[in-house]
Amino acid sequence: MGPVNPILSLTLARDAGRLQHGGLAVLVAAGIGYVWNALCLRWHAPTPNMAG
């Protein structure tokens, strides 16, 4: 799955109710060799004017 993993993980966590408004989500990925990545983000629930 590769690059889809962080998006899939966020979607599954949201659908399971594990992401709360204002909560912190940490995504970590490791690749082959010296490739790695990490991201921290603050989760905000969509507002009516964000639906597009």
Backbone as ProteinMPNN parsed JSONL, in Angstrom:
{"seq_chain_A": "MGPVNPILSLTLARDAGRLQHGGLAVLVAAGIGYVWNALCLRWHAPTPNMAG", "coords_chain_A": {"N_chain_A": [[0.823, -1.194, 0.0], [1.951, 1.262, 0.7], [2.324, 4.675, 0.071], [-0.326, 5.18, 0.645], [-0.932, 4.352, 3.187], [-0.823, 6.291, 5.502], [-3.088, 7.9, 4.962], [-5.138, 6.009, 4.841], [-4.947, 5.012, 7.466], [-5.689, 7.292, 8.992], [-8.322, 7.595, 8.083], [-9.509, 5.169, 8.929], [-9.17, 5.432, 11.714], [-10.716, 7.725, 12.186], [-13.274, 6.799, 11.38], [-13.645, 4.832, 13.301], [-14.028, 6.327, 15.513], [-11.865, 7.184, 16.974], [-10.485, 9.529, 16.696], [-10.632, 12.614, 18.112], [-12.077, 15.897, 18.203], [-9.673, 18.392, 18.118], [-7.723, 16.688, 19.005], [-4.483, 15.037, 19.023], [-2.734, 13.587, 16.38], [-0.361, 11.201, 15.43], [1.692, 10.215, 12.882], [3.763, 7.746, 11.575], [6.224, 6.523, 9.39], [8.228, 4.097, 7.756], [10.7, 3.354, 5.388], [12.611, 1.651, 2.853], [16.031, 1.258, 3.503], [17.449, 4.35, 4.262], [15.168, 5.855, 4.472], [12.637, 7.554, 6.09], [9.844, 8.902, 7.894], [7.887, 11.24, 9.737], [4.977, 12.656, 11.213], [3.125, 15.022, 12.972], [-0.121, 15.986, 13.729], [-2.872, 18.193, 14.382], [-6.128, 17.273, 14.956], [-9.112, 18.359, 13.52], [-12.563, 18.494, 13.457], [-14.625, 18.443, 10.537], [-16.23, 21.421, 9.421], [-19.423, 22.935, 8.533], [-18.92, 24.82, 6.418], [-16.645, 23.764, 5.308], [-17.323, 21.629, 3.816], [-17.495, 20.743, 0.5]], "CA_chain_A": [[0.0, 0.0, 0.0], [2.904, 2.361, 0.639], [1.931, 6.046, 0.374], [-1.733, 5.256, 1.046], [-1.059, 3.968, 4.594], [-1.235, 7.346, 6.434], [-4.453, 8.326, 4.662], [-5.995, 4.91, 5.268], [-4.928, 4.975, 8.928], [-6.516, 8.398, 9.488], [-9.714, 7.289, 7.761], [-9.958, 4.101, 9.83], [-9.258, 5.989, 13.072], [-11.882, 8.609, 12.208], [-14.481, 5.985, 11.307], [-13.772, 4.086, 14.556], [-14.268, 7.272, 16.598], [-10.64, 7.344, 17.773], [-10.002, 10.899, 16.552], [-11.514, 13.592, 18.733], [-11.802, 17.276, 17.801], [-8.574, 18.978, 18.877], [-6.772, 15.65, 19.399], [-3.213, 14.968, 18.313], [-2.483, 12.345, 15.652], [1.042, 11.047, 15.055], [1.863, 9.241, 11.814], [5.167, 7.387, 11.397], [6.414, 5.582, 8.292], [9.622, 3.738, 7.477], [10.864, 2.742, 4.076], [13.804, 0.83, 2.664], [17.267, 2.023, 3.659], [17.452, 5.491, 5.176], [13.95, 6.64, 4.264], [11.659, 7.521, 7.171], [9.06, 10.127, 7.952], [6.972, 11.357, 10.864], [4.119, 13.828, 11.121], [2.15, 15.249, 14.05], [-1.124, 16.953, 13.301], [-4.003, 18.431, 15.268], [-7.33, 16.884, 14.229], [-10.294, 19.205, 13.678], [-13.728, 17.963, 12.748], [-15.07, 19.326, 9.463], [-17.335, 22.349, 9.677], [-20.298, 23.008, 7.362], [-18.351, 25.569, 5.299], [-15.541, 23.006, 4.735], [-17.899, 20.66, 2.856], [-17.428, 21.466, -0.671]], "C_chain_A": [[0.861, 1.249, 0.0], [2.34, 3.719, 1.016], [0.483, 6.191, 0.844], [-1.903, 5.004, 2.554], [-1.464, 5.1, 5.535], [-2.68, 7.798, 6.213], [-5.448, 7.265, 5.117], [-6.076, 4.846, 6.788], [-5.781, 6.085, 9.529], [-7.997, 8.131, 9.241], [-10.273, 6.226, 8.697], [-10.109, 4.612, 11.262], [-10.468, 6.908, 13.202], [-13.172, 7.803, 12.243], [-14.725, 5.192, 12.589], [-14.011, 5.001, 15.752], [-13.049, 7.512, 17.48], [-10.035, 8.731, 17.652], [-11.038, 11.845, 17.133], [-11.108, 14.986, 18.267], [-10.726, 17.867, 18.717], [-7.524, 17.973, 19.315], [-5.524, 15.661, 18.526], [-3.071, 13.603, 17.659], [-1.02, 12.331, 15.231], [1.13, 9.918, 14.026], [3.355, 9.002, 11.61], [5.251, 6.361, 10.274], [7.905, 5.318, 8.115], [9.68, 3.044, 6.128], [12.112, 1.884, 4.039], [15.032, 1.727, 2.809], [17.118, 3.14, 4.671], [16.213, 6.37, 5.046], [13.021, 6.458, 5.458], [10.959, 8.866, 7.206], [8.178, 10.099, 9.186], [6.215, 12.672, 10.741], [3.209, 13.874, 12.33], [1.154, 16.272, 13.531], [-2.249, 17.034, 14.315], [-5.265, 18.174, 14.456], [-8.468, 17.844, 14.552], [-11.419, 18.618, 12.849], [-14.143, 18.952, 11.65], [-16.234, 20.22, 9.914], [-18.191, 22.446, 8.43], [-19.688, 23.759, 6.181], [-17.11, 24.878, 4.719], [-16.058, 21.983, 3.717], [-18.038, 21.364, 1.512], [-18.016, 21.283, -1.901]], "O_chain_A": [[0.508, 2.223, -0.664], [1.917, 3.913, 2.155], [0.115, 7.232, 1.388], [-2.914, 5.403, 3.132], [-2.388, 4.901, 6.324], [-3.408, 8.049, 7.173], [-6.48, 7.586, 5.707], [-7.157, 4.646, 7.341], [-6.523, 5.843, 10.481], [-8.831, 8.412, 10.101], [-11.387, 6.365, 9.203], [-11.07, 4.262, 11.947], [-11.168, 6.875, 14.214], [-14.064, 8.088, 13.042], [-15.872, 4.908, 12.934], [-14.178, 4.525, 16.875], [-13.182, 7.989, 18.606], [-9.152, 9.081, 18.434], [-12.187, 11.869, 16.691], [-9.938, 15.231, 17.97], [-10.859, 17.842, 19.941], [-6.531, 18.354, 19.935], [-5.518, 16.224, 17.431], [-3.265, 12.576, 18.31], [-0.501, 13.331, 14.735], [0.69, 8.798, 14.285], [4.125, 9.954, 11.486], [4.443, 5.435, 10.214], [8.733, 6.209, 8.301], [8.808, 2.246, 5.783], [12.608, 1.444, 5.077], [15.054, 2.839, 2.283], [16.707, 2.907, 5.808], [16.228, 7.523, 5.477], [12.659, 5.332, 5.799], [11.426, 9.842, 6.619], [7.766, 9.027, 9.628], [6.738, 13.666, 10.236], [2.587, 12.87, 12.678], [1.535, 17.296, 12.964], [-2.542, 16.067, 15.017], [-5.462, 18.774, 13.399], [-8.752, 18.11, 15.72], [-11.237, 18.286, 11.677], [-14.02, 20.164, 11.828], [-17.097, 19.805, 10.688], [-17.731, 22.07, 7.352], [-19.919, 23.369, 5.036], [-16.565, 25.358, 3.725], [-15.305, 21.528, 2.855], [-18.624, 22.442, 1.412], [-17.801, 22.081, -2.813]]}, "name": "protein", "num_of_chains": 1, "seq": "MGPVNPILSLTLARDAGRLQHGGLAVLVAAGIGYVWNALCLRWHAPTPNMAG"}
